[in-house]
Amino acid sequence: MAAYKPVVVQACPKLGERVTQDTLYWRGYKIHIYGRYSQEPIKTFSRFRDAAYCATYRDDGRLLAAGSEDSVIRLFDVSGKAPLRQFEGHTKPVHVVGFLSDKYRIFSGGDDYLSNLWDIPSATEIVSYSEHTDYVRCGCASKVNADVFITGSYDHTVKLFDARTKSSVMTIEHGHPVESVLLFPSGGLLVSAGGRYVKVWDVLKGGQLLVSLKNHHKTVTCLCLNSSGQRLLSGSLDRHVKIYSTTSYKVVHSFNYATSILSLALSPEDETIVVGMTNGVLNVKHRKPEEKNEKSQKKRQPVYRTYVKGRTYMPKQEDFCVSKPVKRVLRKYDKLLRSFQSSKALDAVLEPPIMLHTPEVTVAVMQELHRRGTLRSALAGRDEKQVNLLLTFVARRVIEPRFTPVLVTVADMITDIYQPVVGQSAIVDKQFLKLQEAIGKEIDYQEELLEVLGMMDTLFATFTKKRDTCLEENKREQNGLTEIIETNRSY
């Protein structure tokens, strides 16, 4: 007897959700704080009307500031949920937010070309600088001087501001749109990233260029320093993270990721590296602890060698290979189908968890029963509750294109089987009316789509130029030849 083959459930893409102002409002944009080892959200801030950017901790870890697409800066207490302060002054999205080292002021930069300084206790603007001529997309604060902060812009410049002055005190020309800036802990060296270049500048010498690094193949998007300042990390759109030595500025190591890199960070103990990528994935890597016990390592080596022994052996041509049978774990409906219990198999996939979350499984079993010719017998002989459940599922899913061919057949059989009992149950009659209404609306919808398709075909037909057929081209060539011959004769 041939082995039973489980039911093949076709994986169909889900229909996209209709995006409206209401869905955007209720969906919300959030900032998640993930656990270090569990890697699951342990805290969520969801008071954003639009996309949130650049969530930044204060040094003590008690406050968190973030910009947003709606040009408002929000300040949160990590132990609460509602924002403590809202800073309104920008007119376009804010992509840069950071705390000054005195912990009582915030600097920001946005797409309105402004670099602002805010007072936390009063939630007021202290000073606003409008020296950039393009989007301000990065910035950092000095840990040595509480009045100094730096911003980088897409106008290819890096500007150093002092809160005690009304204009920038230093301007550095990077040469490319600046994606990230970084100050060394001493405050004397500045690192800027833009284009394929990572450049190191001496701030104490008036912004003198020390090193220009070009180790990436695409735009460098983020920078990071380790806790000791001996390693500089850069992430790029070329899917690589480069690690430089700050003494020689040579690449000592690199990481390769699946997609382009947008953000990069290191834990304070340099044990964890976190990378954000363009595909929406947050990649977390932990450093393996060093094994100091050499004796235990020596004991494990023979066991490991014994375990992998023979795995790399390649069979020869004269060898006879015996494949190990793979045990298949069948689901409940597969077991019932294998024993030809059609009605019970249908009952198994009509359970609420399967119908609601995996309706493709229910439809696949119905399709298999129809292929076997036992669908009618499985649908027959049901009580009022079961018929109500069947009609509810069919009326809800029959309008989905991926289920329509199967469920139309199911609806036809249900109507044919239970037509004699129509009028005896108000619940069943109500479900039949819902099914009729759903199919009627779908038919009207399809007719309107066909009308729109016809109008679009007419429009496209008027836009396209009329192409000459082969006969017309041959006639033109013949006419051209006859004209040439006549002109030759006249000469």
C-alpha positions as CSV (number, residue, x, y, z in Angstrom):
1,M,0.0,0.0,0.0
2,A,1.4,3.4,-0.9
3,A,2.3,5.8,1.9
4,Y,-0.3,8.5,2.7
5,K,0.6,12.0,1.4
6,P,-0.5,14.8,3.7
7,V,-2.8,17.5,2.4
8,V,-0.9,20.3,0.6
9,V,-2.0,23.7,2.0
10,Q,-1.3,26.3,-0.6
11,A,0.5,29.4,0.8
12,C,-1.3,32.4,-0.7
13,P,-0.2,36.0,0.1
14,K,-2.6,37.9,2.3
15,L,-4.5,40.8,1.0
16,G,-3.0,44.2,2.0
17,E,-4.8,46.2,4.6
18,R,-6.6,49.3,3.4
19,V,-4.6,52.3,4.7
20,T,-6.8,55.3,5.8
21,Q,-6.3,58.1,8.3
22,D,-8.2,56.1,10.9
23,T,-6.0,53.0,10.5
24,L,-2.9,55.1,10.6
25,Y,-4.1,56.8,13.8
26,W,-5.1,53.6,15.6
27,R,-2.1,51.6,14.4
28,G,0.3,54.2,15.8
29,Y,4.1,54.5,15.7
30,K,6.1,53.1,18.6
31,I,9.5,53.0,20.2
32,H,10.4,49.6,21.7
33,I,13.0,49.0,24.4
34,Y,14.3,45.4,24.1
35,G,15.6,43.2,26.8
36,R,19.3,42.6,26.6
37,Y,19.2,38.8,26.7
38,S,15.5,38.0,26.1
39,Q,15.5,40.3,22.9
40,E,11.8,40.9,23.5
41,P,10.2,44.3,24.0
42,I,10.1,45.2,27.7
43,K,8.8,48.7,27.3
44,T,6.9,50.6,24.6
45,F,6.2,54.3,24.0
46,S,3.3,54.7,21.6
47,R,2.4,58.4,21.8
48,F,3.4,59.2,18.2
49,R,1.1,60.4,15.4
50,D,3.8,59.6,12.8
51,A,7.1,57.9,12.4
52,A,9.5,58.2,15.3
53,Y,13.2,58.9,14.9
54,C,16.5,58.9,16.8
55,A,15.4,57.7,20.3
56,T,18.2,58.7,22.6
57,Y,18.9,58.0,26.3
58,R,20.2,60.5,28.8
59,D,23.5,59.4,30.4
60,D,21.8,58.3,33.6
61,G,19.2,56.2,31.6
62,R,16.2,57.9,33.2
63,L,15.0,60.0,30.3
64,L,14.5,59.3,26.7
65,A,14.1,61.9,23.9
66,A,12.9,61.2,20.3
67,G,12.1,63.2,17.2
68,S,9.3,62.4,14.8
69,E,7.9,63.0,11.4
70,D,5.3,65.5,12.7
71,S,8.2,67.9,13.8
72,V,7.6,67.4,17.5
73,I,10.3,66.3,20.0
74,R,9.0,64.2,22.9
75,L,10.7,63.6,26.2
76,F,9.7,60.4,28.1
77,D,10.4,59.1,31.6
78,V,11.6,55.5,31.2
79,S,9.4,54.4,34.1
80,G,6.3,56.0,32.6
81,K,4.3,56.0,29.3
82,A,3.1,59.5,28.6
83,P,5.6,62.1,27.4
84,L,6.9,64.5,30.1
85,R,7.6,67.4,27.7
86,Q,6.9,68.2,24.1
87,F,9.1,70.6,22.2
88,E,7.5,72.4,19.3
89,G,9.5,74.7,17.1
90,H,10.6,72.7,14.0
91,T,8.4,72.9,10.9
92,K,9.6,69.6,9.3
93,P,10.6,66.1,10.5
94,V,13.2,66.0,13.3
95,H,15.9,63.4,12.7
96,V,18.5,64.4,15.3
97,V,17.9,64.6,19.1
98,G,20.5,64.5,21.8
99,F,21.2,65.5,25.4
100,L,24.0,67.9,26.4
101,S,26.4,66.7,29.1
102,D,24.7,69.0,31.7
103,K,21.6,66.7,31.4
104,Y,19.2,69.7,31.4
105,R,19.3,70.8,27.7
106,I,18.5,69.1,24.4
107,F,19.8,69.8,21.0
108,S,17.9,68.9,17.8
109,G,18.2,69.1,14.0
110,G,15.5,68.7,11.3
111,D,14.7,68.8,7.7
112,D,13.9,72.5,8.0
113,Y,17.7,73.1,8.1
114,L,17.5,74.3,11.7
115,S,19.7,73.3,14.7
116,N,17.9,74.2,18.0
117,L,18.7,74.1,21.6
118,W,16.0,73.4,24.2
119,D,15.6,73.8,28.0
120,I,14.1,70.7,29.6
121,P,12.6,72.2,32.8
122,S,10.7,74.9,31.0
123,A,10.2,73.1,27.6
124,T,11.3,76.3,25.8
125,E,13.6,77.0,22.9
126,I,16.9,78.6,24.0
127,V,18.5,79.4,20.7
128,S,18.0,78.4,17.0
129,Y,20.7,78.2,14.4
130,S,19.8,78.4,10.7
131,E,23.3,78.0,9.1
132,H,22.8,74.7,7.3
133,T,21.4,74.8,3.8
134,D,20.1,71.2,3.6
135,Y,18.6,68.5,5.9
136,V,20.3,68.1,9.3
137,R,20.5,64.3,9.8
138,C,23.1,63.7,12.5
139,G,24.6,65.3,15.6
140,C,26.5,64.6,18.8
141,A,27.3,66.5,22.1
142,S,30.7,67.1,23.7
143,K,31.2,65.2,27.0
144,V,33.9,67.7,28.1
145,N,32.1,71.0,27.5
146,A,28.4,71.2,28.4
147,D,27.8,74.0,25.9
148,V,29.2,72.4,22.8
149,F,27.4,70.3,20.3
150,I,28.0,69.3,16.6
151,T,25.6,68.7,13.7
152,G,26.1,67.3,10.2
153,S,24.0,68.1,7.2
154,Y,23.4,67.0,3.6
155,D,25.0,70.3,2.6
156,H,28.3,68.5,3.0
157,T,29.3,70.5,6.1
158,V,29.8,69.7,9.8
159,K,29.2,72.7,12.2
160,L,30.3,73.0,15.8
161,F,28.1,75.2,17.9
162,D,28.6,76.8,21.3
163,A,25.4,77.6,23.2
164,R,27.0,80.8,24.5
165,T,27.3,82.3,21.0
166,K,24.7,83.1,18.4
167,S,26.5,81.4,15.5
168,S,28.7,78.4,14.8
169,V,32.3,78.5,16.0
170,M,33.7,76.1,13.4
171,T,32.6,74.7,10.0
172,I,34.2,71.6,8.4
173,E,33.7,70.7,4.8
174,H,33.3,66.9,4.5
175,G,32.8,66.9,0.7
176,H,29.7,64.6,0.7
177,P,26.3,64.5,2.4
178,V,27.1,63.9,6.1
179,E,25.3,60.8,7.5
180,S,26.9,60.5,10.9
181,V,29.3,62.5,13.2
182,L,31.1,61.3,16.4
183,L,33.3,63.0,19.0
184,F,36.0,61.1,20.9
185,P,35.7,61.1,24.7
186,S,38.5,63.6,25.0
187,G,36.7,66.1,22.7
188,G,39.7,66.7,20.6
189,L,39.0,64.5,17.6
190,L,35.9,64.5,15.4
191,V,34.8,61.7,13.0
192,S,32.4,62.3,10.1
193,A,30.9,59.9,7.7
194,G,29.4,60.6,4.3
195,G,29.6,59.1,0.9
196,R,32.2,56.3,1.0
197,Y,34.5,58.2,3.3
198,V,35.1,58.2,7.0
199,K,37.2,61.3,8.0
200,V,38.9,62.1,11.2
201,W,39.4,65.8,12.1
202,D,41.5,67.6,14.8
203,V,39.1,70.0,16.4
204,L,41.9,71.6,18.6
205,K,43.8,72.6,15.4
206,G,40.8,74.3,13.8
207,G,39.4,71.3,12.0
208,Q,42.5,69.9,10.4
209,L,42.0,66.7,8.5
210,L,44.1,63.8,9.9
211,V,42.9,60.7,8.2
212,S,40.5,59.9,5.3
213,L,39.3,56.3,5.2
214,K,37.7,54.7,2.1
215,N,37.1,51.1,2.9
216,H,33.4,50.8,2.0
217,H,31.9,50.4,-1.4
218,K,28.7,52.3,-0.7
219,T,27.5,55.2,1.5
220,V,28.6,55.0,5.1
221,T,25.5,55.5,7.3
222,C,26.6,55.2,10.9
223,L,29.6,55.4,13.3
224,C,30.3,54.0,16.8
225,L,33.1,53.9,19.3
226,N,33.8,51.2,21.9
227,S,34.0,52.0,25.6
228,S,37.8,52.4,25.6
229,G,38.0,54.5,22.4
230,Q,40.5,52.1,20.8
231,R,38.1,50.8,18.2
232,L,36.0,52.7,15.7
233,L,33.1,51.0,13.9
234,S,31.4,52.1,10.7
235,G,28.3,50.6,9.0
236,S,27.4,51.1,5.4
237,L,24.9,50.3,2.7
238,D,27.3,47.7,1.3
239,R,26.2,45.4,4.2
240,H,29.5,45.5,6.0
241,V,30.6,46.8,9.4
242,K,34.2,47.7,9.5
243,I,36.2,47.9,12.8
244,Y,39.2,50.2,12.8
245,S,42.1,50.6,15.2
246,T,42.2,54.2,16.4
247,T,46.0,54.1,16.7
248,S,46.7,53.1,13.0
249,Y,43.2,53.6,11.5
250,K,43.5,50.3,9.7
251,V,40.7,47.7,9.4
252,V,41.2,45.0,12.0
253,H,37.9,43.1,11.6
254,S,34.7,43.3,9.7
255,F,31.1,41.8,9.8
256,N,28.9,40.9,6.9
257,Y,25.1,41.3,7.1
258,A,22.2,40.3,4.9
259,T,21.1,43.8,3.8
260,S,22.2,47.4,3.9
261,I,22.9,48.8,7.4
262,L,21.3,52.0,8.7
263,S,22.2,52.1,12.4
264,L,24.9,50.7,14.7
265,A,25.5,50.6,18.4
266,L,27.7,48.8,21.1
267,S,26.8,47.9,24.6
268,P,28.8,49.7,27.4
269,E,30.8,46.5,28.1
270,D,31.5,45.9,24.4
271,E,29.8,42.5,24.7
272,T,26.9,43.2,22.3
273,I,26.7,44.8,18.9
274,V,23.3,45.9,17.6
275,V,22.7,46.7,13.9
276,G,19.5,48.0,12.3
277,M,19.0,47.1,8.6
278,T,16.9,48.3,5.7
279,N,14.7,45.2,5.8
280,G,13.3,46.2,9.2
281,V,15.4,43.6,11.1
282,L,17.3,44.4,14.3
283,N,20.3,42.2,14.4
284,V,21.9,41.5,17.9
285,K,25.2,39.7,18.3
286,H,26.8,38.7,21.6
287,R,30.4,38.1,22.1
288,K,31.2,34.5,23.1
289,P,32.6,34.2,26.6
290,E,36.2,33.0,26.7
291,E,36.7,29.5,28.0
292,K,39.4,29.5,30.6
293,N,39.2,25.9,31.6
294,E,41.6,24.2,29.2
295,K,41.1,20.7,30.7
296,S,37.3,20.6,30.0
297,Q,38.1,21.8,26.4
298,K,40.5,18.9,25.9
299,K,38.0,16.4,27.1
300,R,35.3,17.6,24.7
301,Q,37.6,17.3,21.6
302,P,37.5,13.5,21.3
303,V,33.7,13.4,21.8
304,Y,33.2,16.0,19.1
305,R,35.5,14.1,16.7
306,T,33.6,10.9,17.4
307,Y,30.2,12.7,16.8
308,V,31.2,14.1,13.4
309,K,33.0,11.0,12.3
310,G,31.9,9.8,8.9
311,R,29.8,12.9,8.1
312,T,32.1,14.0,5.4
313,Y,32.4,10.6,3.8
314,M,31.3,10.6,0.1
315,P,29.8,7.3,-1.2
316,K,31.6,5.6,-4.0
317,Q,30.0,4.4,-7.2
318,E,29.9,0.8,-6.1
319,D,28.4,1.6,-2.7
320,F,24.8,0.8,-1.9
321,C,23.2,3.7,0.0
322,V,20.3,3.0,2.4
323,S,18.3,6.1,3.2
324,K,16.9,6.5,6.7
325,P,13.1,6.8,6.6
326,V,11.8,10.2,7.9
327,K,9.0,10.0,10.3
328,R,6.2,12.3,9.4
329,V,4.0,13.8,12.1
330,L,0.5,14.1,10.7
331,R,-2.0,16.6,11.9
332,K,-5.4,15.6,13.2
333,Y,-7.2,16.2,9.9
334,D,-4.6,14.2,8.0
335,K,-5.0,11.3,10.3
336,L,-8.8,11.4,9.8
337,L,-8.4,11.7,6.0
338,R,-6.1,8.7,6.0
339,S,-8.7,6.6,7.7
340,F,-11.4,7.9,5.3
341,Q,-13.4,9.8,8.0
342,S,-14.5,12.7,5.8
343,S,-17.1,14.2,8.1
344,K,-14.7,14.2,11.1
345,A,-11.9,15.6,9.1
346,L,-14.1,18.5,8.1
347,D,-15.1,19.0,11.7
348,A,-11.5,19.2,12.7
349,V,-10.7,22.1,10.4
350,L,-14.0,24.0,11.3
351,E,-12.7,24.7,14.8
352,P,-12.5,28.4,15.5
353,P,-8.7,28.7,15.9
354,I,-8.2,27.1,12.5
355,M,-11.0,29.0,10.7
356,L,-9.9,32.4,12.0
357,H,-6.1,32.2,11.8
358,T,-5.4,29.6,9.1
359,P,-8.5,29.6,6.8
360,E,-6.3,28.2,4.0
361,V,-6.1,24.9,5.9
362,T,-9.9,24.6,6.0
363,V,-10.2,25.4,2.3
364,A,-7.4,22.9,1.5
365,V,-9.3,20.1,3.3
366,M,-12.5,21.0,1.5
367,Q,-10.7,20.9,-1.8
368,E,-9.2,17.5,-1.0
369,L,-12.7,16.1,0.0
370,H,-14.1,17.4,-3.3
371,R,-11.2,15.7,-5.2
372,R,-12.1,12.4,-3.5
373,G,-15.8,12.9,-4.2
374,T,-16.8,12.8,-0.5
375,L,-17.5,16.5,0.0
376,R,-21.2,16.2,-0.3
377,S,-21.4,13.4,2.2
378,A,-19.2,15.3,4.6
379,L,-21.5,18.4,4.4
380,A,-24.7,16.4,4.8
381,G,-26.3,15.3,8.0
382,R,-25.4,18.3,10.2
383,D,-27.4,20.0,12.9
384,E,-28.4,23.7,13.1
385,K,-25.2,24.7,14.9
386,Q,-22.8,23.0,12.5
387,V,-24.7,24.4,9.4
388,N,-24.5,27.9,10.9
389,L,-20.8,27.5,11.4
390,L,-20.3,26.3,7.8
391,L,-22.4,29.2,6.3
392,T,-20.6,31.7,8.5
393,F,-17.2,30.6,7.2
394,V,-18.3,30.5,3.6
395,A,-20.1,33.8,3.6
396,R,-17.0,35.5,5.2
397,R,-14.3,33.9,2.9
398,V,-16.1,33.4,-0.4
399,I,-15.2,36.9,-1.6
400,E,-11.4,36.3,-1.2
401,P,-10.0,35.5,-4.6
402,R,-7.7,32.8,-3.3
403,F,-10.7,30.8,-1.8
404,T,-13.4,31.7,-4.3
405,P,-13.1,28.7,-6.7
406,V,-13.4,26.1,-3.8
407,L,-16.0,27.9,-1.7
408,V,-18.4,28.6,-4.6
409,T,-18.6,24.8,-5.0
410,V,-19.1,24.4,-1.3
411,A,-21.8,27.0,-1.2
412,D,-23.6,25.4,-4.1
413,M,-23.6,22.0,-2.3
414,I,-24.8,23.4,1.0
415,T,-27.6,25.2,-0.8
416,D,-28.6,22.0,-2.6
417,I,-28.5,19.8,0.5
418,Y,-30.2,22.1,2.9
419,Q,-32.7,23.8,0.6
420,P,-35.6,21.6,1.9
421,V,-35.1,22.8,5.5
422,V,-35.1,26.5,4.6
423,G,-37.6,28.3,6.8
424,Q,-37.4,25.9,9.8
425,S,-34.5,27.8,11.5
426,A,-34.2,31.5,11.8
427,I,-30.4,31.3,12.4
428,V,-29.7,29.3,9.3
429,D,-32.1,31.5,7.2
430,K,-30.1,34.5,8.4
431,Q,-26.8,33.0,7.3
432,F,-28.2,32.1,3.9
433,L,-29.3,35.8,3.5
434,K,-25.8,36.9,4.5
435,L,-24.3,34.5,1.9
436,Q,-26.7,35.8,-0.8
437,E,-25.8,39.4,0.1
438,A,-22.1,38.8,0.1
439,I,-22.2,37.1,-3.3
440,G,-24.5,39.8,-4.7
441,K,-22.1,42.6,-3.6
442,E,-19.1,40.7,-5.1
443,I,-20.9,40.3,-8.4
444,D,-21.7,44.1,-8.5
445,Y,-18.1,44.8,-7.6
446,Q,-16.7,42.6,-10.4
447,E,-19.1,44.3,-12.9
448,E,-17.8,47.7,-11.9
449,L,-14.2,46.5,-12.2
450,L,-14.9,45.2,-15.7
451,E,-16.4,48.6,-16.7
452,V,-13.3,50.3,-15.3
453,L,-11.0,47.8,-17.1
454,G,-12.8,48.5,-20.4
455,M,-12.4,52.3,-20.0
456,M,-8.7,51.8,-19.2
457,D,-8.2,49.6,-22.3
458,T,-9.8,52.4,-24.4
459,L,-7.5,55.0,-22.9
460,F,-4.4,52.9,-23.4
461,A,-5.4,52.2,-27.0
462,T,-5.6,55.9,-27.7
463,F,-2.2,56.5,-26.1
464,T,-0.3,53.8,-28.1
465,K,0.9,54.7,-31.6
466,K,-0.4,52.7,-34.5
467,R,2.3,50.4,-35.8
468,D,2.6,49.6,-39.5
469,T,1.9,46.1,-40.5
470,C,4.3,44.0,-42.6
471,L,2.2,44.6,-45.8
472,E,2.3,48.3,-45.4
473,E,6.1,48.3,-44.8
474,N,6.5,46.2,-48.0
475,K,4.4,48.6,-50.0
476,R,6.4,51.5,-48.8
477,E,9.7,49.8,-49.8
478,Q,8.3,48.9,-53.2
479,N,7.1,52.5,-53.7
480,G,10.6,53.7,-52.7
481,L,12.3,51.4,-55.2
482,T,10.0,52.5,-58.0
483,E,10.7,56.2,-57.3
484,I,14.4,55.5,-57.4
485,I,14.1,53.6,-60.7
486,E,12.1,56.5,-62.3
487,T,14.6,59.1,-61.1
488,N,17.4,57.0,-62.6
489,R,15.6,56.7,-65.9
490,S,15.0,60.5,-66.0
491,Y,18.7,61.0,-65.6
